[in-house]
Amino acid sequence: MIRVFAAAALLMAIVTGPVLHAHSGPPFPIVSREAHGPYAISIWTDPDATDNGVAAGQFWIVIEPAAKGGTIPDGTSAAVSVRPLDATSPVGPRAPESALNAAAHPVRGDLSNQFAVVVLDHEGPFSVHADVDGPLGRASVVSRIDATYDLRPAPYMLAWYLAPFVVAGLLWTRLLLRRRAAGRAPSGRVDHA
């Protein structure tokens, strides 16, 4: 029974691995409500680097009107472009220039919160340039990030790390069951009082 339970738990850990792997950590701000022209702009990012050309550098551009009580009108758009700042060459082929630029799209139709994904093709510093354009005018924000690879272990490593604890638990349970069985077994001794 215990072996079946342990095998089921191990199988669940391996099967749910891809779901756990989909999350790449919380975003953090690199620009916080800076006034640029008619806008107050914030940029949040999750700068994951990849070697395979997959876009994983995520950016959220939060656009607010600089004037109190204003709104962001229809037609306001944002775009993000990144440029490596280091002189080192990446391991794989460099991302094409088009992969380093992306138009942002409103999150759930909200023009004040727009999302873009770009390719960060190696670890290291990148310049981030966000452009906002709309009926209120244009604005640009420049910042800097340090792209890193996703440092979480592969899903199968969860099973590898849990294995010693599962084995220790099984051995402890086996010891307890043997002690219990030894306590119930009739001993051949007769106690004379």
mmCIF file of the C-alpha atoms, coordinates in Angstrom:
data_MODEL
# 
_entry.id   MODEL 
# 
loop_
_atom_site.group_PDB 
_atom_site.id 
_atom_site.type_symbol 
_atom_site.label_atom_id 
_atom_site.label_alt_id 
_atom_site.label_comp_id 
_atom_site.label_asym_id 
_atom_site.label_entity_id 
_atom_site.label_seq_id 
_atom_site.pdbx_PDB_ins_code 
_atom_site.Cartn_x 
_atom_site.Cartn_y 
_atom_site.Cartn_z 
_atom_site.occupancy 
_atom_site.B_iso_or_equiv 
_atom_site.pdbx_formal_charge 
_atom_site.auth_seq_id 
_atom_site.auth_comp_id 
_atom_site.auth_asym_id 
_atom_site.auth_atom_id 
_atom_site.pdbx_PDB_model_num 
ATOM 1   C CA . MET A 1 1   ? 0.000  0.000   0.000   1.00 0.00 ? 1   MET A CA 1 
ATOM 2   C CA . ILE A 1 2   ? 2.787  2.409   0.933   1.00 0.00 ? 2   ILE A CA 1 
ATOM 3   C CA . ARG A 1 3   ? 4.703  1.607   -2.230  1.00 0.00 ? 3   ARG A CA 1 
ATOM 4   C CA . VAL A 1 4   ? 1.617  2.329   -4.336  1.00 0.00 ? 4   VAL A CA 1 
ATOM 5   C CA . PHE A 1 5   ? 1.137  5.658   -2.561  1.00 0.00 ? 5   PHE A CA 1 
ATOM 6   C CA . ALA A 1 6   ? 4.804  6.616   -3.047  1.00 0.00 ? 6   ALA A CA 1 
ATOM 7   C CA . ALA A 1 7   ? 4.705  5.639   -6.716  1.00 0.00 ? 7   ALA A CA 1 
ATOM 8   C CA . ALA A 1 8   ? 1.506  7.653   -7.228  1.00 0.00 ? 8   ALA A CA 1 
ATOM 9   C CA . ALA A 1 9   ? 3.021  10.716  -5.521  1.00 0.00 ? 9   ALA A CA 1 
ATOM 10  C CA . LEU A 1 10  ? 6.160  10.439  -7.633  1.00 0.00 ? 10  LEU A CA 1 
ATOM 11  C CA . LEU A 1 11  ? 4.106  10.082  -10.812 1.00 0.00 ? 11  LEU A CA 1 
ATOM 12  C CA . MET A 1 12  ? 2.014  13.156  -9.909  1.00 0.00 ? 12  MET A CA 1 
ATOM 13  C CA . ALA A 1 13  ? 5.178  15.200  -9.313  1.00 0.00 ? 13  ALA A CA 1 
ATOM 14  C CA . ILE A 1 14  ? 6.525  14.241  -12.721 1.00 0.00 ? 14  ILE A CA 1 
ATOM 15  C CA . VAL A 1 15  ? 3.218  14.737  -14.562 1.00 0.00 ? 15  VAL A CA 1 
ATOM 16  C CA . THR A 1 16  ? 2.540  18.162  -13.042 1.00 0.00 ? 16  THR A CA 1 
ATOM 17  C CA . GLY A 1 17  ? 6.090  19.285  -13.807 1.00 0.00 ? 17  GLY A CA 1 
ATOM 18  C CA . PRO A 1 18  ? 5.241  20.995  -17.113 1.00 0.00 ? 18  PRO A CA 1 
ATOM 19  C CA . VAL A 1 19  ? 2.456  22.959  -15.410 1.00 0.00 ? 19  VAL A CA 1 
ATOM 20  C CA . LEU A 1 20  ? 4.839  24.117  -12.696 1.00 0.00 ? 20  LEU A CA 1 
ATOM 21  C CA . HIS A 1 21  ? 7.477  24.923  -15.307 1.00 0.00 ? 21  HIS A CA 1 
ATOM 22  C CA . ALA A 1 22  ? 5.088  27.274  -17.145 1.00 0.00 ? 22  ALA A CA 1 
ATOM 23  C CA . HIS A 1 23  ? 5.354  29.901  -14.435 1.00 0.00 ? 23  HIS A CA 1 
ATOM 24  C CA . SER A 1 24  ? 8.573  31.931  -14.696 1.00 0.00 ? 24  SER A CA 1 
ATOM 25  C CA . GLY A 1 25  ? 8.455  34.049  -11.567 1.00 0.00 ? 25  GLY A CA 1 
ATOM 26  C CA . PRO A 1 26  ? 7.025  37.377  -10.553 1.00 0.00 ? 26  PRO A CA 1 
ATOM 27  C CA . PRO A 1 27  ? 7.629  40.494  -12.631 1.00 0.00 ? 27  PRO A CA 1 
ATOM 28  C CA . PHE A 1 28  ? 9.320  43.499  -11.050 1.00 0.00 ? 28  PHE A CA 1 
ATOM 29  C CA . PRO A 1 29  ? 9.341  47.227  -11.902 1.00 0.00 ? 29  PRO A CA 1 
ATOM 30  C CA . ILE A 1 30  ? 12.209 48.843  -13.777 1.00 0.00 ? 30  ILE A CA 1 
ATOM 31  C CA . VAL A 1 31  ? 10.426 52.193  -14.232 1.00 0.00 ? 31  VAL A CA 1 
ATOM 32  C CA . SER A 1 32  ? 7.883  53.479  -11.717 1.00 0.00 ? 32  SER A CA 1 
ATOM 33  C CA . ARG A 1 33  ? 5.402  56.162  -12.776 1.00 0.00 ? 33  ARG A CA 1 
ATOM 34  C CA . GLU A 1 34  ? 7.847  58.448  -14.571 1.00 0.00 ? 34  GLU A CA 1 
ATOM 35  C CA . ALA A 1 35  ? 6.291  61.486  -16.212 1.00 0.00 ? 35  ALA A CA 1 
ATOM 36  C CA . HIS A 1 36  ? 7.101  61.665  -19.916 1.00 0.00 ? 36  HIS A CA 1 
ATOM 37  C CA . GLY A 1 37  ? 5.094  64.181  -21.919 1.00 0.00 ? 37  GLY A CA 1 
ATOM 38  C CA . PRO A 1 38  ? 1.373  63.635  -21.339 1.00 0.00 ? 38  PRO A CA 1 
ATOM 39  C CA . TYR A 1 39  ? 1.907  60.215  -19.730 1.00 0.00 ? 39  TYR A CA 1 
ATOM 40  C CA . ALA A 1 40  ? 3.099  58.720  -16.459 1.00 0.00 ? 40  ALA A CA 1 
ATOM 41  C CA . ILE A 1 41  ? 4.728  55.445  -17.494 1.00 0.00 ? 41  ILE A CA 1 
ATOM 42  C CA . SER A 1 42  ? 5.680  52.368  -15.496 1.00 0.00 ? 42  SER A CA 1 
ATOM 43  C CA . ILE A 1 43  ? 7.411  49.284  -16.875 1.00 0.00 ? 43  ILE A CA 1 
ATOM 44  C CA . TRP A 1 44  ? 7.330  45.885  -15.209 1.00 0.00 ? 44  TRP A CA 1 
ATOM 45  C CA . THR A 1 45  ? 9.420  43.012  -16.539 1.00 0.00 ? 45  THR A CA 1 
ATOM 46  C CA . ASP A 1 46  ? 10.274 39.342  -16.222 1.00 0.00 ? 46  ASP A CA 1 
ATOM 47  C CA . PRO A 1 47  ? 13.529 39.227  -18.250 1.00 0.00 ? 47  PRO A CA 1 
ATOM 48  C CA . ASP A 1 48  ? 14.059 35.523  -18.964 1.00 0.00 ? 48  ASP A CA 1 
ATOM 49  C CA . ALA A 1 49  ? 16.778 34.760  -21.516 1.00 0.00 ? 49  ALA A CA 1 
ATOM 50  C CA . THR A 1 50  ? 16.589 31.811  -23.928 1.00 0.00 ? 50  THR A CA 1 
ATOM 51  C CA . ASP A 1 51  ? 19.080 30.154  -26.267 1.00 0.00 ? 51  ASP A CA 1 
ATOM 52  C CA . ASN A 1 52  ? 16.514 28.740  -28.692 1.00 0.00 ? 52  ASN A CA 1 
ATOM 53  C CA . GLY A 1 53  ? 15.026 31.954  -30.064 1.00 0.00 ? 53  GLY A CA 1 
ATOM 54  C CA . VAL A 1 54  ? 11.793 31.690  -28.070 1.00 0.00 ? 54  VAL A CA 1 
ATOM 55  C CA . ALA A 1 55  ? 10.489 35.030  -26.850 1.00 0.00 ? 55  ALA A CA 1 
ATOM 56  C CA . ALA A 1 56  ? 10.516 34.939  -23.042 1.00 0.00 ? 56  ALA A CA 1 
ATOM 57  C CA . GLY A 1 57  ? 11.424 38.520  -22.081 1.00 0.00 ? 57  GLY A CA 1 
ATOM 58  C CA . GLN A 1 58  ? 8.090  39.834  -20.823 1.00 0.00 ? 58  GLN A CA 1 
ATOM 59  C CA . PHE A 1 59  ? 7.218  43.512  -20.426 1.00 0.00 ? 59  PHE A CA 1 
ATOM 60  C CA . TRP A 1 60  ? 4.114  45.222  -19.055 1.00 0.00 ? 60  TRP A CA 1 
ATOM 61  C CA . ILE A 1 61  ? 3.800  48.923  -19.883 1.00 0.00 ? 61  ILE A CA 1 
ATOM 62  C CA . VAL A 1 62  ? 1.434  50.745  -17.537 1.00 0.00 ? 62  VAL A CA 1 
ATOM 63  C CA . ILE A 1 63  ? 0.284  54.028  -19.083 1.00 0.00 ? 63  ILE A CA 1 
ATOM 64  C CA . GLU A 1 64  ? -1.453 56.660  -17.000 1.00 0.00 ? 64  GLU A CA 1 
ATOM 65  C CA . PRO A 1 65  ? -2.268 60.256  -17.872 1.00 0.00 ? 65  PRO A CA 1 
ATOM 66  C CA . ALA A 1 66  ? 0.166  62.727  -16.297 1.00 0.00 ? 66  ALA A CA 1 
ATOM 67  C CA . ALA A 1 67  ? -2.735 65.089  -15.508 1.00 0.00 ? 67  ALA A CA 1 
ATOM 68  C CA . LYS A 1 68  ? -4.977 64.096  -12.614 1.00 0.00 ? 68  LYS A CA 1 
ATOM 69  C CA . GLY A 1 69  ? -8.425 62.922  -13.613 1.00 0.00 ? 69  GLY A CA 1 
ATOM 70  C CA . GLY A 1 70  ? -7.427 62.216  -17.217 1.00 0.00 ? 70  GLY A CA 1 
ATOM 71  C CA . THR A 1 71  ? -7.978 59.005  -19.142 1.00 0.00 ? 71  THR A CA 1 
ATOM 72  C CA . ILE A 1 72  ? -6.027 57.113  -21.759 1.00 0.00 ? 72  ILE A CA 1 
ATOM 73  C CA . PRO A 1 73  ? -7.869 57.590  -25.062 1.00 0.00 ? 73  PRO A CA 1 
ATOM 74  C CA . ASP A 1 74  ? -8.500 54.945  -27.706 1.00 0.00 ? 74  ASP A CA 1 
ATOM 75  C CA . GLY A 1 75  ? -5.673 54.613  -30.194 1.00 0.00 ? 75  GLY A CA 1 
ATOM 76  C CA . THR A 1 76  ? -2.931 54.720  -27.565 1.00 0.00 ? 76  THR A CA 1 
ATOM 77  C CA . SER A 1 77  ? -0.319 52.076  -28.289 1.00 0.00 ? 77  SER A CA 1 
ATOM 78  C CA . ALA A 1 78  ? 3.026  51.002  -26.878 1.00 0.00 ? 78  ALA A CA 1 
ATOM 79  C CA . ALA A 1 79  ? 6.067  49.201  -28.250 1.00 0.00 ? 79  ALA A CA 1 
ATOM 80  C CA . VAL A 1 80  ? 9.171  47.733  -26.636 1.00 0.00 ? 80  VAL A CA 1 
ATOM 81  C CA . SER A 1 81  ? 12.636 47.286  -28.115 1.00 0.00 ? 81  SER A CA 1 
ATOM 82  C CA . VAL A 1 82  ? 15.716 45.846  -26.449 1.00 0.00 ? 82  VAL A CA 1 
ATOM 83  C CA . ARG A 1 83  ? 19.393 46.058  -27.325 1.00 0.00 ? 83  ARG A CA 1 
ATOM 84  C CA . PRO A 1 84  ? 22.260 44.100  -25.755 1.00 0.00 ? 84  PRO A CA 1 
ATOM 85  C CA . LEU A 1 85  ? 24.702 46.303  -23.852 1.00 0.00 ? 85  LEU A CA 1 
ATOM 86  C CA . ASP A 1 86  ? 27.524 43.793  -23.468 1.00 0.00 ? 86  ASP A CA 1 
ATOM 87  C CA . ALA A 1 87  ? 30.203 43.054  -26.019 1.00 0.00 ? 87  ALA A CA 1 
ATOM 88  C CA . THR A 1 88  ? 30.192 39.297  -25.457 1.00 0.00 ? 88  THR A CA 1 
ATOM 89  C CA . SER A 1 89  ? 28.830 37.041  -28.126 1.00 0.00 ? 89  SER A CA 1 
ATOM 90  C CA . PRO A 1 90  ? 25.930 34.768  -27.180 1.00 0.00 ? 90  PRO A CA 1 
ATOM 91  C CA . VAL A 1 91  ? 26.321 31.000  -27.308 1.00 0.00 ? 91  VAL A CA 1 
ATOM 92  C CA . GLY A 1 92  ? 23.809 30.464  -30.091 1.00 0.00 ? 92  GLY A CA 1 
ATOM 93  C CA . PRO A 1 93  ? 22.834 32.516  -33.129 1.00 0.00 ? 93  PRO A CA 1 
ATOM 94  C CA . ARG A 1 94  ? 21.731 36.047  -32.336 1.00 0.00 ? 94  ARG A CA 1 
ATOM 95  C CA . ALA A 1 95  ? 18.057 36.797  -32.478 1.00 0.00 ? 95  ALA A CA 1 
ATOM 96  C CA . PRO A 1 96  ? 16.945 38.619  -35.618 1.00 0.00 ? 96  PRO A CA 1 
ATOM 97  C CA . GLU A 1 97  ? 16.419 42.348  -35.166 1.00 0.00 ? 97  GLU A CA 1 
ATOM 98  C CA . SER A 1 98  ? 12.639 41.898  -35.466 1.00 0.00 ? 98  SER A CA 1 
ATOM 99  C CA . ALA A 1 99  ? 12.661 39.594  -32.412 1.00 0.00 ? 99  ALA A CA 1 
ATOM 100 C CA . LEU A 1 100 ? 14.219 42.361  -30.325 1.00 0.00 ? 100 LEU A CA 1 
ATOM 101 C CA . ASN A 1 101 ? 11.235 44.655  -31.025 1.00 0.00 ? 101 ASN A CA 1 
ATOM 102 C CA . ALA A 1 102 ? 7.597  44.015  -30.180 1.00 0.00 ? 102 ALA A CA 1 
ATOM 103 C CA . ALA A 1 103 ? 4.328  45.897  -30.274 1.00 0.00 ? 103 ALA A CA 1 
ATOM 104 C CA . ALA A 1 104 ? 2.512  45.808  -26.953 1.00 0.00 ? 104 ALA A CA 1 
ATOM 105 C CA . HIS A 1 105 ? -1.100 44.691  -26.797 1.00 0.00 ? 105 HIS A CA 1 
ATOM 106 C CA . PRO A 1 106 ? -3.716 45.712  -24.220 1.00 0.00 ? 106 PRO A CA 1 
ATOM 107 C CA . VAL A 1 107 ? -4.201 43.229  -21.396 1.00 0.00 ? 107 VAL A CA 1 
ATOM 108 C CA . ARG A 1 108 ? -7.890 42.222  -21.396 1.00 0.00 ? 108 ARG A CA 1 
ATOM 109 C CA . GLY A 1 109 ? -8.718 45.295  -23.504 1.00 0.00 ? 109 GLY A CA 1 
ATOM 110 C CA . ASP A 1 110 ? -7.213 47.753  -20.985 1.00 0.00 ? 110 ASP A CA 1 
ATOM 111 C CA . LEU A 1 111 ? -5.219 50.420  -22.884 1.00 0.00 ? 111 LEU A CA 1 
ATOM 112 C CA . SER A 1 112 ? -3.516 51.530  -19.669 1.00 0.00 ? 112 SER A CA 1 
ATOM 113 C CA . ASN A 1 113 ? -1.897 48.088  -19.229 1.00 0.00 ? 113 ASN A CA 1 
ATOM 114 C CA . GLN A 1 114 ? -0.124 46.732  -22.311 1.00 0.00 ? 114 GLN A CA 1 
ATOM 115 C CA . PHE A 1 115 ? 1.997  43.585  -22.696 1.00 0.00 ? 115 PHE A CA 1 
ATOM 116 C CA . ALA A 1 116 ? 4.876  42.687  -25.049 1.00 0.00 ? 116 ALA A CA 1 
ATOM 117 C CA . VAL A 1 117 ? 7.285  39.748  -25.338 1.00 0.00 ? 117 VAL A CA 1 
ATOM 118 C CA . VAL A 1 118 ? 10.750 39.916  -26.912 1.00 0.00 ? 118 VAL A CA 1 
ATOM 119 C CA . VAL A 1 119 ? 13.662 37.538  -27.363 1.00 0.00 ? 119 VAL A CA 1 
ATOM 120 C CA . LEU A 1 120 ? 16.516 38.002  -24.916 1.00 0.00 ? 120 LEU A CA 1 
ATOM 121 C CA . ASP A 1 121 ? 19.021 35.704  -26.630 1.00 0.00 ? 121 ASP A CA 1 
ATOM 122 C CA . HIS A 1 122 ? 21.624 35.549  -23.848 1.00 0.00 ? 122 HIS A CA 1 
ATOM 123 C CA . GLU A 1 123 ? 22.238 36.481  -20.239 1.00 0.00 ? 123 GLU A CA 1 
ATOM 124 C CA . GLY A 1 124 ? 23.496 39.945  -19.534 1.00 0.00 ? 124 GLY A CA 1 
ATOM 125 C CA . PRO A 1 125 ? 22.552 43.602  -19.624 1.00 0.00 ? 125 PRO A CA 1 
ATOM 126 C CA . PHE A 1 126 ? 20.042 44.943  -22.142 1.00 0.00 ? 126 PHE A CA 1 
ATOM 127 C CA . SER A 1 127 ? 18.818 48.452  -22.826 1.00 0.00 ? 127 SER A CA 1 
ATOM 128 C CA . VAL A 1 128 ? 15.011 48.668  -22.828 1.00 0.00 ? 128 VAL A CA 1 
ATOM 129 C CA . HIS A 1 129 ? 13.274 51.330  -24.878 1.00 0.00 ? 129 HIS A CA 1 
ATOM 130 C CA . ALA A 1 130 ? 9.484  51.745  -24.543 1.00 0.00 ? 130 ALA A CA 1 
ATOM 131 C CA . ASP A 1 131 ? 7.564  54.044  -26.889 1.00 0.00 ? 131 ASP A CA 1 
ATOM 132 C CA . VAL A 1 132 ? 4.012  55.229  -26.260 1.00 0.00 ? 132 VAL A CA 1 
ATOM 133 C CA . ASP A 1 133 ? 2.047  56.895  -29.027 1.00 0.00 ? 133 ASP A CA 1 
ATOM 134 C CA . GLY A 1 134 ? -1.522 58.105  -29.097 1.00 0.00 ? 134 GLY A CA 1 
ATOM 135 C CA . PRO A 1 135 ? -3.892 61.055  -29.392 1.00 0.00 ? 135 PRO A CA 1 
ATOM 136 C CA . LEU A 1 136 ? -2.262 62.724  -26.365 1.00 0.00 ? 136 LEU A CA 1 
ATOM 137 C CA . GLY A 1 137 ? 1.147  62.620  -28.062 1.00 0.00 ? 137 GLY A CA 1 
ATOM 138 C CA . ARG A 1 138 ? 4.342  60.571  -27.985 1.00 0.00 ? 138 ARG A CA 1 
ATOM 139 C CA . ALA A 1 139 ? 6.614  59.571  -25.138 1.00 0.00 ? 139 ALA A CA 1 
ATOM 140 C CA . SER A 1 140 ? 9.692  57.399  -24.752 1.00 0.00 ? 140 SER A CA 1 
ATOM 141 C CA . VAL A 1 141 ? 11.218 55.714  -21.718 1.00 0.00 ? 141 VAL A CA 1 
ATOM 142 C CA . VAL A 1 142 ? 14.675 54.137  -21.544 1.00 0.00 ? 142 VAL A CA 1 
ATOM 143 C CA . SER A 1 143 ? 15.781 51.725  -18.856 1.00 0.00 ? 143 SER A CA 1 
ATOM 144 C CA . ARG A 1 144 ? 18.091 48.761  -18.314 1.00 0.00 ? 144 ARG A CA 1 
ATOM 145 C CA . ILE A 1 145 ? 17.633 45.098  -17.345 1.00 0.00 ? 145 ILE A CA 1 
ATOM 146 C CA . ASP A 1 146 ? 19.845 42.117  -16.641 1.00 0.00 ? 146 ASP A CA 1 
ATOM 147 C CA . ALA A 1 147 ? 18.473 39.082  -18.456 1.00 0.00 ? 147 ALA A CA 1 
ATOM 148 C CA . THR A 1 148 ? 18.974 35.712  -16.792 1.00 0.00 ? 148 THR A CA 1 
ATOM 149 C CA . TYR A 1 149 ? 18.065 32.157  -17.632 1.00 0.00 ? 149 TYR A CA 1 
ATOM 150 C CA . ASP A 1 150 ? 15.205 30.616  -15.742 1.00 0.00 ? 150 ASP A CA 1 
ATOM 151 C CA . LEU A 1 151 ? 17.072 29.164  -12.777 1.00 0.00 ? 151 LEU A CA 1 
ATOM 152 C CA . ARG A 1 152 ? 14.448 26.698  -11.574 1.00 0.00 ? 152 ARG A CA 1 
ATOM 153 C CA . PRO A 1 153 ? 15.444 23.040  -11.772 1.00 0.00 ? 153 PRO A CA 1 
ATOM 154 C CA . ALA A 1 154 ? 13.918 20.791  -14.397 1.00 0.00 ? 154 ALA A CA 1 
ATOM 155 C CA . PRO A 1 155 ? 10.686 19.056  -13.312 1.00 0.00 ? 155 PRO A CA 1 
ATOM 156 C CA . TYR A 1 156 ? 12.302 15.610  -13.091 1.00 0.00 ? 156 TYR A CA 1 
ATOM 157 C CA . MET A 1 157 ? 14.734 17.038  -10.537 1.00 0.00 ? 157 MET A CA 1 
ATOM 158 C CA . LEU A 1 158 ? 11.841 17.406  -8.089  1.00 0.00 ? 158 LEU A CA 1 
ATOM 159 C CA . ALA A 1 159 ? 11.534 13.618  -8.036  1.00 0.00 ? 159 ALA A CA 1 
ATOM 160 C CA . TRP A 1 160 ? 15.314 13.300  -7.647  1.00 0.00 ? 160 TRP A CA 1 
ATOM 161 C CA . TYR A 1 161 ? 15.357 15.669  -4.660  1.00 0.00 ? 161 TYR A CA 1 
ATOM 162 C CA . LEU A 1 162 ? 12.304 14.074  -3.024  1.00 0.00 ? 162 LEU A CA 1 
ATOM 163 C CA . ALA A 1 163 ? 13.537 10.484  -3.415  1.00 0.00 ? 163 ALA A CA 1 
ATOM 164 C CA . PRO A 1 164 ? 15.714 10.426  -0.244  1.00 0.00 ? 164 PRO A CA 1 
ATOM 165 C CA . PHE A 1 165 ? 12.831 11.742  1.850   1.00 0.00 ? 165 PHE A CA 1 
ATOM 166 C CA . VAL A 1 166 ? 10.402 9.210   0.397   1.00 0.00 ? 166 VAL A CA 1 
ATOM 167 C CA . VAL A 1 167 ? 12.868 6.361   1.042   1.00 0.00 ? 167 VAL A CA 1 
ATOM 168 C CA . ALA A 1 168 ? 13.497 7.568   4.620   1.00 0.00 ? 168 ALA A CA 1 
ATOM 169 C CA . GLY A 1 169 ? 9.747  7.782   5.212   1.00 0.00 ? 169 GLY A CA 1 
ATOM 170 C CA . LEU A 1 170 ? 9.188  4.279   3.871   1.00 0.00 ? 170 LEU A CA 1 
ATOM 171 C CA . LEU A 1 171 ? 12.000 2.840   6.013   1.00 0.00 ? 171 LEU A CA 1 
ATOM 172 C CA . TRP A 1 172 ? 10.681 4.613   9.114   1.00 0.00 ? 172 TRP A CA 1 
ATOM 173 C CA . THR A 1 173 ? 7.154  3.354   8.466   1.00 0.00 ? 173 THR A CA 1 
ATOM 174 C CA . ARG A 1 174 ? 8.467  -0.165  7.958   1.00 0.00 ? 174 ARG A CA 1 
ATOM 175 C CA . LEU A 1 175 ? 10.367 0.051   11.273  1.00 0.00 ? 175 LEU A CA 1 
ATOM 176 C CA . LEU A 1 176 ? 7.268  1.282   13.108  1.00 0.00 ? 176 LEU A CA 1 
ATOM 177 C CA . LEU A 1 177 ? 5.136  -1.506  11.623  1.00 0.00 ? 177 LEU A CA 1 
ATOM 178 C CA . ARG A 1 178 ? 7.708  -4.124  12.684  1.00 0.00 ? 178 ARG A CA 1 
ATOM 179 C CA . ARG A 1 179 ? 7.801  -2.721  16.217  1.00 0.00 ? 179 ARG A CA 1 
ATOM 180 C CA . ARG A 1 180 ? 4.021  -2.775  16.404  1.00 0.00 ? 180 ARG A CA 1 
ATOM 181 C CA . ALA A 1 181 ? 3.907  -6.359  15.118  1.00 0.00 ? 181 ALA A CA 1 
ATOM 182 C CA . ALA A 1 182 ? 6.618  -7.406  17.607  1.00 0.00 ? 182 ALA A CA 1 
ATOM 183 C CA . GLY A 1 183 ? 4.621  -5.881  20.475  1.00 0.00 ? 183 GLY A CA 1 
ATOM 184 C CA . ARG A 1 184 ? 1.496  -7.901  19.595  1.00 0.00 ? 184 ARG A CA 1 
ATOM 185 C CA . ALA A 1 185 ? 3.194  -11.231 19.012  1.00 0.00 ? 185 ALA A CA 1 
ATOM 186 C CA . PRO A 1 186 ? 2.950  -13.618 21.975  1.00 0.00 ? 186 PRO A CA 1 
ATOM 187 C CA . SER A 1 187 ? 6.271  -14.171 23.543  1.00 0.00 ? 187 SER A CA 1 
ATOM 188 C CA . GLY A 1 188 ? 7.154  -17.665 24.761  1.00 0.00 ? 188 GLY A CA 1 
ATOM 189 C CA . ARG A 1 189 ? 7.941  -16.302 28.207  1.00 0.00 ? 189 ARG A CA 1 
ATOM 190 C CA . VAL A 1 190 ? 5.733  -16.665 31.211  1.00 0.00 ? 190 VAL A CA 1 
ATOM 191 C CA . ASP A 1 191 ? 5.977  -14.007 33.842  1.00 0.00 ? 191 ASP A CA 1 
ATOM 192 C CA . HIS A 1 192 ? 5.661  -15.270 37.410  1.00 0.00 ? 192 HIS A CA 1 
ATOM 193 C CA . ALA A 1 193 ? 4.839  -12.723 39.971  1.00 0.00 ? 193 ALA A CA 1 
# 
